[in-house]
Amino acid sequence: MHAIALIGAGRIGRIHAANVAAHPGLRLKHIVDRDPTAASALAAIHGAISSPLEAVLTDPEVAGVIVASATPSHVHLTLAAADAGKAVLCEKPFGGVTAAARGAAVRLDRLGARVLIGFNRRFDSHFAGLHARLRAGEVGPLEALHLISHDPAPPPADYIAASGGLFLDMAIHDFDMARWLMGASPETVFATGSCLVDPAIGAAGDIDTARIVLRSADGRLCSISNSRRSGYGYDQRIEAYGAAGMLRVGNVAANGVERWDANGGHGATLQNFFLDRYADAYRAEIDQFAAVLDGAAPAITPHDAVVALTLAEAAARSARSGRVERL
């Protein structure tokens, strides 16, 4: 059984802690957080101990470290854990600046480090199924892709101020999904955005509504729709078009029961935000990390994270300038 250390006792950290504690091949040993009270409270739930970072890095029993702290700390903590010989699961994004992330990815390669990047949507069974069937050629070669990612409601303004902006914080999932499904990195990016949902988001210097178009070197297109508010629930859909038809993943409802009457059909509400919608994906992500600890190659590497970060930065530049960005 592999001993695991978790860095970050916040919202994502709590999800990872529960999934590690429930995994038959893993044992949660240490929890590290800037707030020792938060670390101690989470540790008490799962039979772990609240520890300083140095204790984790020098503990020979710790095989893997999960980095679920604030975004600016991701690169530094991943490098520190890798230097100590630990395998790492690092939450997205892998830092906030492409140059630093790229340099870190090269250094990790030189170390021979085992680092899995936590783009959890790749582990969603619905999206993974679409990916597999697309690769199997069910609708012919992919020609166009449409990704919809709308949050149910905007986050607090103080979150926006520290998030890195919509493209880095929210759309970066879609950039990774687009590249994964297209099977290639886009060549050009065009993005535009507005603040239509919450004036406080605009006051914080960000946008809350965006449309993005990616184009591959061979002309295939991907359109991405992002919004901080849907008004009807957590909207997560994918459509993939080929000459022989379309592959589609629709939204996932809280349950599959429908009622029909003289006024039409009535179904359950959509699953509530990402912790519910992607609960299974987060568990599958921990399964993949356990496999990495057993010797498997990481399914998503720091180099994948660098490409997603590059696309996010290009989209931000395009939205500011109104021009197409060439990568």
C-alpha positions as CSV (number, residue, x, y, z in Angstrom):
1,M,0.0,0.0,0.0
2,H,1.4,3.4,-1.1
3,A,1.6,6.2,1.5
4,I,0.3,9.5,0.1
5,A,0.8,13.1,1.2
6,L,-1.7,15.8,0.3
7,I,-0.8,19.4,0.0
8,G,-3.8,21.6,0.2
9,A,-6.8,21.1,2.5
10,G,-9.3,23.2,0.5
11,R,-12.2,22.2,-1.7
12,I,-10.2,20.1,-4.1
13,G,-7.9,18.8,-1.4
14,R,-10.9,17.5,0.5
15,I,-12.1,15.6,-2.6
16,H,-8.7,14.0,-3.1
17,A,-8.4,13.1,0.6
18,A,-11.6,11.2,0.6
19,N,-10.8,9.4,-2.6
20,V,-7.3,8.4,-1.4
21,A,-8.6,7.2,1.9
22,A,-11.2,5.0,0.1
23,H,-8.7,3.5,-2.4
24,P,-7.6,0.0,-1.5
25,G,-4.0,0.6,-2.7
26,L,-3.3,3.9,-1.1
27,R,-3.0,5.3,2.5
28,L,-3.3,9.0,3.3
29,K,-0.5,9.7,5.7
30,H,0.2,13.5,5.7
31,I,-1.8,16.6,5.0
32,V,0.0,19.9,4.5
33,D,-1.7,23.3,4.4
34,R,-0.9,27.0,5.2
35,D,-3.7,26.8,7.7
36,P,-2.7,24.1,10.3
37,T,-6.2,24.1,11.6
38,A,-7.7,23.1,8.2
39,A,-5.0,20.5,7.8
40,S,-5.6,19.0,11.3
41,A,-9.4,18.9,10.8
42,L,-9.1,17.1,7.4
43,A,-6.4,14.8,8.8
44,A,-8.7,13.8,11.7
45,I,-11.4,12.7,9.3
46,H,-9.2,10.4,7.4
47,G,-6.7,9.1,10.0
48,A,-3.8,11.1,8.7
49,I,-1.5,13.6,10.4
50,S,-1.1,17.4,9.9
51,S,2.5,17.9,8.9
52,P,4.9,20.6,7.6
53,L,6.1,20.2,4.0
54,E,9.7,19.3,5.1
55,A,8.3,16.2,6.9
56,V,6.6,15.0,3.7
57,L,9.7,15.5,1.6
58,T,12.0,13.7,4.0
59,D,9.6,10.8,4.8
60,P,11.0,7.7,2.9
61,E,7.6,6.0,3.3
62,V,5.8,8.6,1.2
63,A,5.6,7.4,-2.4
64,G,3.3,10.0,-3.8
65,V,2.4,13.7,-3.3
66,I,-0.9,15.3,-4.4
67,V,-0.5,19.1,-5.0
68,A,-3.9,20.6,-4.5
69,S,-2.8,24.0,-3.2
70,A,-3.2,27.5,-4.8
71,T,-2.2,27.7,-8.4
72,P,0.9,29.9,-7.9
73,S,2.5,27.1,-5.8
74,H,1.9,24.3,-8.2
75,V,5.2,24.3,-10.1
76,H,7.4,24.9,-7.0
77,L,5.7,22.2,-5.0
78,T,5.8,19.7,-7.9
79,L,9.5,20.3,-8.4
80,A,10.2,20.0,-4.7
81,A,8.3,16.7,-4.4
82,A,10.0,15.3,-7.6
83,D,13.4,16.3,-6.3
84,A,12.6,14.3,-3.2
85,G,11.9,11.2,-5.4
86,K,8.1,11.3,-5.0
87,A,5.6,10.7,-7.7
88,V,3.2,13.7,-8.1
89,L,-0.4,14.3,-9.0
90,C,-0.6,18.1,-9.6
91,E,-3.9,19.9,-10.0
92,K,-4.4,22.1,-13.1
93,P,-3.2,24.5,-14.1
94,F,0.6,23.7,-13.9
95,G,1.4,27.2,-12.9
96,G,0.3,30.5,-14.3
97,V,3.1,31.4,-16.7
98,T,4.0,29.3,-19.7
99,A,7.8,30.0,-19.6
100,A,8.1,28.8,-16.0
101,A,5.9,25.8,-16.7
102,R,7.9,24.8,-19.8
103,G,11.2,25.1,-17.9
104,A,9.8,23.0,-15.1
105,A,8.5,20.3,-17.5
106,V,12.0,20.0,-19.0
107,R,13.6,19.8,-15.5
108,L,11.1,17.1,-14.6
109,D,12.1,15.1,-17.7
110,R,15.7,15.3,-16.7
111,L,14.8,14.0,-13.2
112,G,12.8,11.1,-14.7
113,A,10.0,12.3,-12.5
114,R,6.6,10.7,-12.6
115,V,4.1,13.5,-12.7
116,L,0.4,13.3,-13.5
117,I,-1.5,16.5,-14.3
118,G,-5.1,16.6,-12.9
119,F,-7.2,17.5,-15.9
120,N,-10.0,15.5,-14.5
121,R,-12.4,15.6,-17.4
122,R,-10.2,13.2,-19.4
123,F,-11.1,10.6,-16.8
124,D,-14.9,11.2,-17.1
125,S,-16.4,8.0,-18.5
126,H,-18.8,9.9,-20.8
127,F,-16.0,12.0,-22.4
128,A,-13.6,9.1,-22.4
129,G,-16.2,7.0,-24.2
130,L,-16.6,9.7,-26.9
131,H,-12.8,9.9,-27.3
132,A,-12.6,6.1,-27.8
133,R,-15.4,6.0,-30.3
134,L,-14.0,9.0,-32.2
135,R,-10.6,7.2,-32.4
136,A,-12.3,4.1,-33.6
137,G,-13.6,6.1,-36.6
138,E,-17.4,5.7,-35.9
139,V,-18.2,9.0,-37.6
140,G,-15.1,9.1,-39.8
141,P,-12.2,11.5,-39.3
142,L,-13.0,14.4,-37.0
143,E,-13.9,17.6,-38.9
144,A,-15.3,19.9,-36.2
145,L,-15.7,20.0,-32.5
146,H,-18.0,22.0,-30.2
147,L,-17.4,22.2,-26.4
148,I,-19.8,23.9,-24.1
149,S,-18.7,24.6,-20.5
150,H,-21.1,26.9,-18.5
151,D,-21.0,27.2,-14.7
152,P,-24.3,27.4,-12.9
153,A,-23.5,30.7,-11.1
154,P,-20.5,33.0,-10.9
155,P,-18.0,32.7,-8.1
156,P,-17.3,35.4,-5.6
157,A,-15.4,38.5,-6.8
158,D,-12.5,37.7,-4.4
159,Y,-12.1,34.3,-6.1
160,I,-12.0,36.0,-9.6
161,A,-9.2,38.4,-8.4
162,A,-6.9,35.5,-7.6
163,S,-8.0,33.0,-10.3
164,G,-5.8,34.1,-13.1
165,G,-8.8,34.9,-15.3
166,L,-11.5,32.9,-17.2
167,F,-9.1,31.5,-19.8
168,L,-6.6,30.2,-17.3
169,D,-9.0,29.2,-14.5
170,M,-12.0,27.9,-16.5
171,A,-11.4,27.5,-20.2
172,I,-8.1,25.7,-19.7
173,H,-10.1,22.4,-19.2
174,D,-11.6,23.0,-22.6
175,F,-8.2,23.7,-24.2
176,D,-6.9,20.3,-22.9
177,M,-10.1,18.5,-24.0
178,A,-9.9,20.1,-27.5
179,R,-6.3,19.0,-28.0
180,W,-7.1,15.5,-26.6
181,L,-10.1,15.0,-28.9
182,M,-8.5,16.6,-32.0
183,G,-5.4,14.5,-31.5
184,A,-3.2,17.5,-32.3
185,S,-2.4,20.9,-30.9
186,P,-4.3,23.8,-32.5
187,E,-2.3,26.2,-34.8
188,T,-4.4,29.3,-34.3
189,V,-6.6,30.7,-31.6
190,F,-9.3,33.4,-31.8
191,A,-11.1,34.5,-28.6
192,T,-13.6,37.2,-27.7
193,G,-15.3,37.9,-24.4
194,S,-17.5,40.2,-22.4
195,C,-18.6,40.8,-18.9
196,L,-22.4,40.1,-19.0
197,V,-23.1,38.2,-15.9
198,D,-21.6,40.0,-12.9
199,P,-20.3,43.6,-12.9
200,A,-18.0,42.7,-10.0
201,I,-16.1,40.3,-12.3
202,G,-15.5,43.1,-14.8
203,A,-14.4,45.4,-11.9
204,A,-11.8,42.6,-11.0
205,G,-10.4,42.9,-14.5
206,D,-11.9,39.7,-15.9
207,I,-14.7,38.5,-18.3
208,D,-17.5,36.1,-17.5
209,T,-18.6,35.1,-21.1
210,A,-16.3,33.9,-23.9
211,R,-16.3,32.3,-27.3
212,I,-13.1,30.7,-28.6
213,V,-12.3,29.2,-32.0
214,L,-9.3,26.9,-32.4
215,R,-8.0,25.8,-35.8
216,S,-5.6,22.9,-36.5
217,A,-2.9,22.8,-39.1
218,D,-5.1,20.7,-41.4
219,G,-8.1,23.1,-41.0
220,R,-10.2,21.2,-38.5
221,L,-12.1,23.6,-36.2
222,C,-13.1,23.6,-32.5
223,S,-15.5,26.1,-31.0
224,I,-15.6,26.6,-27.2
225,S,-18.4,28.3,-25.3
226,N,-17.7,29.5,-21.8
227,S,-19.9,31.3,-19.3
228,R,-19.8,31.9,-15.6
229,R,-23.6,31.5,-15.4
230,S,-26.0,29.2,-17.2
231,G,-29.2,29.9,-15.4
232,Y,-30.2,26.2,-15.7
233,G,-27.4,24.2,-14.0
234,Y,-23.9,23.0,-14.8
235,D,-23.8,22.8,-18.6
236,Q,-21.1,20.3,-19.9
237,R,-21.6,19.1,-23.4
238,I,-19.4,17.9,-26.3
239,E,-20.3,17.4,-30.0
240,A,-17.8,15.9,-32.4
241,Y,-18.7,16.0,-36.2
242,G,-17.4,13.7,-39.0
243,A,-18.5,12.9,-42.5
244,A,-20.5,9.9,-41.2
245,G,-22.3,11.7,-38.4
246,M,-21.9,13.1,-34.9
247,L,-20.8,11.8,-31.5
248,R,-22.4,13.7,-28.6
249,V,-22.2,13.8,-24.8
250,G,-25.1,15.6,-23.2
251,N,-25.6,16.9,-19.7
252,V,-25.9,14.6,-16.8
253,A,-29.0,15.0,-14.7
254,A,-29.3,14.4,-10.9
255,N,-31.3,11.3,-11.8
256,G,-32.8,9.6,-14.9
257,V,-36.5,9.8,-13.9
258,E,-38.8,11.8,-16.3
259,R,-42.5,12.6,-15.8
260,W,-44.7,13.2,-18.8
261,D,-48.1,14.9,-18.7
262,A,-50.4,17.1,-20.8
263,N,-47.8,19.9,-20.4
264,G,-44.9,17.9,-21.8
265,G,-41.9,16.3,-20.2
266,H,-40.3,17.1,-16.9
267,G,-36.9,15.8,-15.9
268,A,-34.5,16.2,-13.0
269,T,-32.2,19.2,-12.7
270,L,-28.6,18.9,-13.9
271,Q,-26.0,17.7,-11.5
272,N,-24.8,20.5,-9.2
273,F,-21.5,21.9,-10.4
274,F,-18.2,20.1,-10.9
275,L,-17.8,18.3,-7.6
276,D,-21.0,16.3,-8.3
277,R,-20.7,16.1,-12.1
278,Y,-17.1,14.9,-12.0
279,A,-17.2,12.9,-8.8
280,D,-16.5,9.6,-10.7
281,A,-13.8,11.3,-12.8
282,Y,-11.9,12.4,-9.6
283,R,-12.0,8.8,-8.4
284,A,-10.7,7.6,-11.7
285,E,-8.0,10.1,-11.6
286,I,-6.8,8.7,-8.2
287,D,-7.0,5.2,-9.8
288,Q,-4.6,6.5,-12.5
289,F,-2.3,8.0,-9.9
290,A,-2.2,4.6,-8.1
291,A,-1.3,3.0,-11.4
292,V,1.6,5.6,-11.9
293,L,2.8,4.6,-8.4
294,D,2.8,1.0,-9.6
295,G,4.9,1.9,-12.6
296,A,2.5,3.0,-15.3
297,A,3.2,6.1,-17.5
298,P,1.2,9.2,-16.5
299,A,-1.7,9.7,-18.9
300,I,-1.4,13.5,-18.8
301,T,2.1,15.0,-18.4
302,P,3.5,18.4,-17.6
303,H,4.1,18.9,-21.3
304,D,0.3,18.5,-21.9
305,A,-0.2,21.1,-19.2
306,V,2.2,23.5,-21.0
307,V,0.2,23.3,-24.2
308,A,-3.1,24.0,-22.4
309,L,-1.4,27.0,-20.7
310,T,0.0,28.2,-24.0
311,L,-3.5,28.1,-25.5
312,A,-5.0,30.0,-22.5
313,E,-2.4,32.7,-22.8
314,A,-3.0,33.0,-26.5
315,A,-6.7,33.2,-26.0
316,A,-6.2,36.1,-23.5
317,R,-4.0,37.9,-26.0
318,S,-6.5,37.4,-28.8
319,A,-9.4,38.7,-26.6
320,R,-7.5,41.8,-25.8
321,S,-6.3,42.5,-29.3
322,G,-9.2,41.2,-31.4
323,R,-6.7,39.4,-33.6
324,V,-6.1,35.7,-34.4
325,E,-3.1,34.4,-32.4
326,R,-0.8,31.9,-34.2
327,L,1.0,29.4,-32.1
